[in-house]
Amino acid sequence: MDTKQTIGWNLRRLRVERGLSQERLALEANIDRSYVGRVERGEENVTVATLEAFALVLSVGVAALFQEIGPHEGKPKPLRSGRKPKGKN
């Protein structure tokens, strides 16, 4: 797996673990949502500033985005679609 794909895979994994949509991650990192999708698909060369923005929102070090992917690790599952249920008052 090349570096762009590794970063994208880790970005998606961390984003989903935290329950963030691409839109929410993009909003909090001040980045276009479609760009987040392209990064997750390994289609973009990401700048250090963008990596720092992602890491800050995800509360991880930049190095977490470069974590090697094991040969048997499957693609991170997507978030459940639809809106979150409203809390009971």
C-alpha positions in Angstrom: 0.0 0.0 0.0 1.4 3.4 -0.9 1.7 6.3 1.5 -1.3 8.2 0.2 -3.5 5.1 0.6 -2.1 4.5 4.1 -2.9 8.0 5.2 -6.4 7.7 3.7 -7.1 4.4 5.4 -5.9 5.7 8.8 -7.9 8.9 8.4 -11.1 7.0 7.7 -10.4 4.5 10.5 -9.8 7.3 13.1 -12.8 9.3 11.8 -15.2 6.4 12.0 -13.8 5.4 15.5 -14.7 8.9 16.7 -18.1 8.8 15.0 -17.4 11.8 12.8 -18.8 12.2 9.3 -16.6 13.4 6.5 -18.6 16.6 6.6 -18.1 17.1 10.3 -14.3 16.4 10.0 -14.0 18.8 7.1 -16.0 21.5 9.0 -13.9 21.3 12.1 -10.6 21.1 10.1 -11.7 24.0 7.9 -11.2 21.8 4.8 -13.6 21.0 1.9 -15.7 17.8 2.4 -15.0 16.5 -1.0 -11.2 16.9 -0.3 -11.6 14.7 2.8 -13.2 12.0 0.6 -10.4 12.2 -2.0 -7.8 11.9 0.8 -9.6 8.8 2.3 -9.5 7.2 -1.2 -5.8 7.9 -1.5 -6.2 10.4 -4.4 -4.5 13.4 -2.9 -1.0 14.4 -1.9 -1.7 15.9 1.5 0.3 18.8 2.9 1.7 18.8 6.4 -0.7 21.6 7.4 -3.6 19.5 6.3 -2.3 16.5 8.2 -1.9 18.7 11.3 -5.5 19.9 10.9 -6.9 16.4 10.6 -4.8 15.2 13.6 -5.9 18.1 15.8 -9.6 17.4 15.1 -9.1 13.6 15.7 -7.0 14.2 18.9 -4.1 12.2 17.6 -0.5 12.8 16.7 0.3 13.2 13.0 2.2 9.9 13.2 -1.1 8.1 13.7 -2.0 8.9 10.1 1.1 7.0 8.9 0.5 3.8 11.0 1.3 0.7 8.9 -1.7 -1.4 8.0 -1.6 -5.1 8.7 -2.0 -7.5 5.8 -5.2 -8.9 7.3 -6.9 -5.7 8.4 -10.0 -5.0 6.4 -11.3 -1.7 5.2 -12.7 0.4 8.0 -16.5 0.1 8.2 -18.5 3.2 7.3 -20.6 5.1 9.8 -24.2 4.1 10.1 -26.2 6.2 7.7 -28.9 8.7 8.7 -29.1 11.2 11.5 -28.3 10.4 15.1 -31.4 9.9 17.2 -32.4 12.8 19.3 -31.9 12.5 23.0 -34.9 12.1 25.3 -35.8 15.2 27.3 
